[in-house]
Every structure is written in structure tokens, then in C-alpha cells.
Amino acid sequence: MFLPYRYRVLLRELERKIESGEYESLRSVITEIEEEALAFFEKRISMAGLNAKRPLKSLLLGLFIYSLLEDLGYVRRLSPERLAVDFYEIVSRIGDMDVDIGAFKEDDIIEASLYASRIFSTCDETLVRRAVESIKLLAAFLEKTKVSDESSPLDIGRKFVLFMLKDAARALSLDLYEPKAPLFGYMLVLSRSGFSQNALESLRISLMSLPSGSQRIANNILLYLVYVLRVWRDHISFLHVPIDPPLSYLIDRLGLIRPLTLRRSVDYFDYKYVFLQKIAAKLFPSRPIMFALLKYLTFKYCKRRRPYCEECPLSFNCERYLT
């Protein structure tokens, strides 16, 4: 995507600072906390029974449901334990993903299971409906294509794009399809270009095109799958940084992209999304996803109600703390 002049100027300035060593301390801190942060996120999803021993199809569906709960849980400030309880409330009422993924295609059962959880019990009907359709479509794809543990991300992504264009486009009502129309257009371009993009792009776009999908949910699923659980580890360089509330909050507090802020949700086609992916690639050329580990510091130190600024390893770089 072509960045407007304002963003190109800011990016050149950040590149100059990176090259001059001004961000070396930030890079060092992220590198030092990498293993600790990965262990934290692995423990977080393992509470919901999601680990590398599960079949790939179960991981994809389970991580979608978990990431959806996590995305809604940010605003409610729910603990990992609470998220795990809600995950079990939903999944156990629908069925066993490892044995019968087809059970996750039943509208009434999915809806009743979602409402049984604390998070979805307070959500409006439209949001629940989007979640029901998303889970149903993803389960239908995984069952139809018979995804196995040996499936490559490129193969799954290619088949997922074709499924969304042929099956999902017909199944979705107009009010669910219209907000995703730009993504369906992009998937059409991908299919006609022979899926020449990187190995994860087709899978990322397909997950985003689900009614409840977003760049936050899709990129978090791939972060957990590839970076944390080390599935498809050879494709780690193709991961995008999920621009979600924990990361946005810390970026704004540090003042990393001043005068820009991330106070509102960032969409995949937003200039800020592209801008931040480019910053991540400049800081960590071989593994831009390392930039996402900043949100671990949000969970550990940068709490909204009671931040532990003196203990945070980035306090010397924090604009909010220093002012």
C-alpha cells in the first residue's frame, strides 16, 4: 500500500533514529524478554487447552474462538483464567473439536453456547450473530477441506480463499457481507494472481473476511500458532504484528509514533497498520513479529489502574512516565 506524504516523512524520521541507535535500547529490551514473553503467551492459551499437541484443525478453530474472546475481553479487562473458563463454557457445550468438528456448524447450539459465557452474555445480538456465522463458516471449511497436521499454510490459505469466495459469499446475508466486501475483492485478486503473496497472506485475509474477523484476531491467531506454538515456524518472517489494544496502549504511552496515536481501532487497510508493520520490519528485519512482544509489558507492568512504572524496563523510554 502506498503511504501518504505525512506517513513517509514520519517513517524516514524513525528510520534515521533507528540507524543512529536511538532505538537500540528498545530493541535490546524486546530481545531480552522474548523467551519470557513467549512462555507467558503459551501459558495463557494453554489454560484453554490449546497447545501444539492438538490437531491443526482444532487449533485453528480453537484459536479463532479464543482470540475472539480475548478481543472482547480487553475492554472488560478479563484475566486469562476468566477467558479460559468462558472458552470451556462455549466449546464443551458444542462438542469435541478433535473428534467432530462438524458439531460447530449448528447455529442454535453455537448461539446457546455463546450466551452461556460471561463475555457473550453481555454482548448485543448483532455481535453474537457475527460470531455464530464465523464459527460455523470456519468449521465448515475445516471439515470440507479435511485440513491435516501436514497441511501447509499456503495450501490452507489458498483453499480457504476459494471457500470464502464460492461458499461463504453465497451463504452470508447482505448485512454481513457488505462490511467485508473490500476483503472479498482482495481475495479475488489473490486467486487471480495465483496466490503469489507470502505463505500466510491468504490465510490471514480469509480469517479477516469472516463476519467477526479483523486484523487483530487474524494476526493474533497466526502469532499464537506460528510464533508461540512454533507450528509452521519456517514462516515466522511472514507474520504481521497484531495492532490490538494492549500494543496500541503501550505504543501511545511510549510516544513511539508521535504525533500519531492509536486510540481507535486500526483496520487492515488503514495507513497506520502499514506504517507500524514497516516500523516493525525496520527494528527487526528478520522477525518483525518481535515488535508484538511489547504487549507483554502491557500485561505485566503497564496496567491501566495500577502501572508498575518503576519496575518496567522501558520506563526510561516512556513519554508518559518521564512527563
Order of alpha helices (4+ residues) and beta strands (2+ residues): alpha-alpha-alpha-alpha-alpha-alpha-alpha-alpha-alpha-alpha-alpha-alpha-alpha-alpha-alpha-alpha
